[in-house]
Amino acid sequence: MSIFALSDPHLSFGTDKPMSVFGEHWDNHEKRIEAAWKASVDPADTVILAGDISWATRFDEALPDLAFLDALPGRKVLLRGNHDYWWSTVGKMNRQLAGEGISTLTFLGYEAIRLAPGVWLAGSRGWPHESESTDWDTDEVIYRRELIRFALAFSDARKKMANGDILIAASHFCPLERSGAATPMSAAVAAAGAAMCLYGHVHNSARLRMVSKDVVYLNTAADVLDFKPLLIHDGRSLCI
């Protein structure tokens, strides 16, 4: 029962948004994801996708992308990214998935989800810190709202976790500044006792791995990982 991570697949089976416009390294990226996924992920495993799942703007447009993920081995836990405009409430999306017979996807809300015995996942979308914002008057409202959502998720984790359990945090945006400096959001991750924090959004391998306050931050953007799911827990311990 291993745990993998792969964010930013930017699927577009229901829309006309080929990722190849961003460079040749994105050519046939869906097939590359599928091949690498099937080569490494077993049906009993879990894959965490930290946002930017689909280019769709409506849920019906996202369904082909969600069906593509559903057909791959393992359980998938999905987190909202800044481009996931199709995302609505977890309850509504779960009802829509059930109506389509899609059964292997779990949407991460403001709660802690058990991934495996003694391993939990909690987090939220996050948002760029003031140091990376071009309009902080607008972004500050969203940033503070995301801090509240982090607090809700981590509070739920504290209620559910037993002594010795491992907490994995997830955020589409990296909670740290680009320099690796701490922020209020990374402080919340550290205070929650997370061992690692998975994030995406950054399509730059220079920020593949950072450490702050004993938390390992891993960039899991698909193109950074060469479209291969990253093993983060082998069923016995974290792979960090």
N, C-alpha and C positions, 0 to 999 in steps of 0.2 A: 504494500500500500504506500507507494511513493507520491510525493507532491512536486509538481513542476510549476513553472511560471512562464508566461509569454503574453506580453501586452501589445497593444497597437497593431492588431492584424489588419485594420482598415479594410474590411471586406466590403464588396460592392456588387454582390450577385443580383440585387434587386434595384440597383441604380447604375448610372453610367459614370463611374468615377475610377478609371484605371490608375493604379498607383505608379505605373511605369512612367508617368509624366514627371515624377520626382527623381528619375534616374534609372539606368539599366539594372541596378541591383534589385529593383522592385519587379523586374520582369517575371511573370508567372509565379508571383509570390504565394498565391493561394495553393498552387500545386506543391510548392516547396514546403509550405507549412504542413500540408496534408501528409506528404511523404515522410518528413522528419518526425511528425507527431506519431504516425503509425509505427515508426521504427523504434520509438522509445517509450511510449505511454501504453500501459496495459489497462484493461477495463476496470480494474480495482483502484486505479490511480486517480489523482485529482490534479487539475490544471487551473491555476489562477490567472485570469486575464484582467490586468489592471487598466482597463479603459480603452477608448477609441476602437470599439468593436466593429462598428459599421458606419458607413457614410450615409446611411438612410436618414431621412428626416421624419418618417412616420413608421409606426410599428409594423404595418403591413409590408412596407418596403424592406424592413430589417429581417423579416421572416426567412427569406432564402439564406441569409447569412447565419442566422441562428440555427437553421436546419442543417447547414454545413457543419457547424460546430457540434451539433447534437449527434451527427453521424460518426464523429471521430471517437476513438476509445476514451473511456474515463468520464469522471464527473468534472464539470466545468463551473467555476465560480467567477461570475462576471461583476466587474466594478465599472461604474460610469466614468467616461472620459469627457473632455470638453467638446468633442465632435459627435457625441452620442445624443443627437437631438431627438431621436425616436424614443428615448428612455422616459418612462412615466413612473407611476408608483409601483413598488414591488408587488403588491397585491394584484393590481390590474394586470401587470405583465405575466404573473404566474397563471392567472385565469386564461389569458390569451394563449400561453404556451400549452396549457392543458387541453385547450380546444383544438390545438394543432397536433397533439400527440407527441410533443417535444418534452422529454422527461429527464435529460441529463444536465440541464442548466440550472444553476442557482444564482439568483441576483443578490449581491451584497448590499444590504440596507444599513441602517444605523444600529447594528447589532453584531454580536460575535457569533461566528459560525464554526462548528467543530469540523475540522478537516480529517482528523485521524485521532486515535486514542492519545490524549494528552497534548494535542496540537490544535490551536485555535487561530482564527483569522478575524481581524476587525480593522475598520478604517473608513475612509470616505474619499470623495473625488479630490479634495484639496483645492488649492488655488495658488497662483504665483504670489510670493511675498512682495512687500513694498519695494525691495531692492531690484525686482525684475519687472515691476509694473510701469506702464506708460500712462496710466490713468488711475492713481491710487484712490482718488475720491470715489470712483465707481468700484474699484476692486476691493477696497477695504471692507465694504458691506458684505461682499461675497466671501472674503477671507474669514471674517469673523463668524459668519454663518457656518462655514466649513469647520471652524474650530469647535463650534457647538456640536456639530455632527460627530466629530472625532470624540468629543467628550462622552456623548451618548453611547457610541460604539465601545469605547474602552471601559465605560462604567458597566455595560452589559457583560464584557469579558471578565471583569473582576467578580461579578456575581456567579458566573458559570464555571470559572477555572478553579481547579484544585491545586494545592501546593505541588510544585514541581512541573506543572504544565507549561508549555511553550506558547508564547503569543507571537504571531506574525502580523505585522501591520501592513496595510496596503493603501496607496494613494496614487491617483493617476499623475498628479504633479509631485515632483520631489519636494518633500518638506524642508530640505536644506536649501540655503542659498547656493548659487553656482559655485562660489568659492569653497563651499563645504561648511560655511559658518552656520551656527544654530539660528533657529527662528522660533516664534511661539508654537508653530505647528510641530517642529521637530522636538521641542520641549515636551509637548503632549505625548508624542510617541515614546520618548525616553521615560517619562513619568509613568506611563502605562506598563513599563517593564518589557516592552517588545524586544525580542532578540534580533529581529531583522525587519526591514521595511522595504517592500517591493514597490516600485513605481515605474512609470513609462514616460510618454510624452517627449522625452529628450532623445532625439535621434543622433546621438553623439557618443561614441564608445569611450571618449575621454572621461566620461562620468559613469563608467560601468559599475564601479564599486567605491563607496565611500564609507567611512566609519566616524560616528559622532556619538559621544556619551554611551559607549558600549553597544550601540545599535549599528548593525551592518545595513547599509542602504544599497540596494541592487537595482540597476537599470535593466528592465526586462523588455524594452521595446523590441519588437520582432526583428527589425532590420539590424539592430545592434547585435542580436543573438544569431544572426544569419538564418533567421526564421526557424530556429530549432528550440523547442521547449527546454527551459533550463531546470535541471534537477536541483531542488532546494531542500528536500528531505527524503532520505532513502528508506524510510520506514523504521529506522532506528534512531537517527539523529539528524540535525540540520547539516547541510552541506555548505558551510560558509568558511 
